Amino acid sequence: MKTRFFAAGIMTAMLALAIATTQAMAQQISSSNPDAVKAGAYKVEPFHTQIGFSISHFGFTHFSGLFSGASGTLQYDPANVSASKLDVSVPVQSVLTTVPPLNEELKGEQWFDTAKFQTATFTSTKVTSTGKGTVTIVGDLTLHGVTKPVTLKAHLVGSGVNPLDKAFTAGFEATGTIKRSDFGITQFLPLLGDEVHLTIAGAFELQQ
């Protein structure tokens, strides 16, 4: 019995050491210091950019899904954040949930109608610094053929050279809330929530 406890203790210690080592390596690769972000023109890195959404499901749960395959550009200068400019486009057909039949339903006419409205776009109109590495982004969101102003709150996650492709990368996280009825998506209202909570992971690569 003591041998098993001793072995378990060793395994736990090794696991903790591995986690600590991995975290330390990640910190060496990227920096959360806003001043470390290089100024310039960035391009969306689509493989690690995700637009997550969640709505109330009959008041029982907050049901989530995501969009992927984004493209676009970011003009960013940490010394002049208010001059930043963000343009992003996302294929709506990329919508994904944990329910395969629902994925296809969401692409249909009663929801996103992706045959008619293939992309969603966001273009910033104003960027305001709210602190060290945090900003408020106001912009125009076009979804389902409707354009409405949307406000996002964003913060820097980290920046540095990606060890795999050697590209200088800056990553941000943004949150916001929209009403789907504002964009003409009214299926099953009010049983399913009107408010859609957005959580966005944005990765951008500096263009040389």
N, C-alpha and C positions, 0 to 999 in steps of 0.2 A: 504493500500500500504506500509506504513512504517513498519507494522508488518511483511509483507512478506520479506521486505529487511532485517529487523532485524533477522528473522529466517534464511534467506539465509546466512547472515554474520556469525551466530553461526555455521551453518553447514560447511561453508568454513573453519572456525577456527578449528573446530573439525577434519576435514579431514586433514588439515595441521599438526595438532598435532599428528594424527595417523601415518601419513607418517614419521614425524620426529622421533616418537617413534620406528617405525619399522626399520628405518635406524640405529638408535642408538643400537637397539638389534642386528642387523646384524653385526655392528662393534664390539660388545662385543663378538660375536661368533667367528669371524675370524679376522685375523690381516694381513695387507698388508706389514708388516715389513719382508723383506727377511730373516732376522736373526732368525725369529720365526719358520721358516720351520724346522722340525726335519729331521736329516739325516737318511737315511736308504733305504730299498727296499719298493717300492710302487707298488700297483696294480691298473690298470685302473678301475675306478668306472663307469660302462657303462651307467647308467641311466642319468647321467648329463655330459656325454661326447658326443659332436656333432662335425661333420666335415661339415661345411657349404661351399657351392661353388656358384659362380655366373659367368655367361658368357653373352656376348652381344647378344641380341635377335634382329637380323636384324638392329642393331644400334638404335632401339627404346627404349629399356629398358635393364636393367641388370637383367636377370632372375635367380632366386636362387632356391636352393634345399639343401638337406642335407643327410648325411649318419649317421647311429647310430649303436649301438650294439658293440662298440669297445671293444677289450680286449688287454692286454699287460702289460708291466712292465716299471717302471722308477726307476733307481738308482740315488739318489740325495743327495748331501751334500752341504749346503750353504757355507761351508768353503772351498770347493774344487769343484766349479761348473764345471770346465773343465773335471772332471772325471765322469760327469754324463753320463748316458746311457739310451736311450729310445728305446723301441721296441713296436710297436703297429700294430694290425691287425684289419681290418674292413670288415664285410660282405658287398660286393657290392650290394647284393640283397636288402639291407636296403634302397636303394636310394628312396628319397621321395621328391615330388614337390607338388604344389597346383593343379596339373592336373592329376587325376587318370589314364587316358589312357596313358599319357606320362610316368608315372612311369613304366608301363609295357613295353612301347616301349624302354625305356632306358636300360632295362634288356636284350633286344634282341641282335641278332648277329651284327647288324649295329652300335651298341653303345658299352655297356660294356660287352655284351656276358657273362652274369653271369652263364650260364650253363657250360661254359668252364673255365672262370676265376672268381672263387667264392669269392676271398678275395683280398683286397689291403693291402699292408704292408709298414711300414716305420721303418727303422732301422738307428739310428743316427750313424754317423762316427766321428763327431767332435762337441763339444759344447764350445762356447766361451762367456765369460761374457762381456757384453757391457755396464754395468752400474749396479746400485743398483736394483736388481730384474729383470734385462733384460738380455737376452741371444740371440745369434744366433746359430741355430741348423742346421748343415749340415748332410744330411743323404741320404740313398737310398730308393726311392719310387718305389715299384713294383705295377703296375696297368696294367690290360689288357695284362698280360704276358710280359710286358716290364719293365726293371729296369733303372731308370735314377736318377742322383743326384738332390736333391732339397734342397733349403735353406729356413728355416723358421725363422721369428723373433718372439720371445716369451717374455712375461712378466708375473710375478706373479700377480694373482688377489687377493688371500688371502689364509690363512691356519688357521687351528684350529680344534677343536673337533666338529664333526657333532652332533647336539643335538638329532638327531633321532636314528642313529645307534651307536653312541658313538665312531666312528672311527676317528682317526686323519686324516684330509683330506687337501690336497693342490690342489689349482686350478690355472691353467694357461690359458692364451689366446695366440694363435699364428696366424700369418698371413703369406701368401706366394702366389706366382703365378707360375703356370705351363702352358705349352702348351699341349693341348690334342693331337695334331698331333704327338708330341714326343712319345706318348704312343699308336700310331696307331688307335686313335679314330678320324676319319676324316669326319664323316657324316655331310653333309650340309656345309662344308667349301667352300668358306669363308663367306657364308651368315650368319652363326652363328659363334660367336667368337671363335678364337683358344685359346686365353688366358683365363685361368680359375683362378679366384681369390678365395683363400681359407681363411676361418676364422674358427679357431678351438678352441673350448672350451674343455679343458681337465681337468677332475677331477681324482685325484689319492688318494687312501687310503693306509696309512702306514701299512705294514704287521708286526705283532708282532711275 
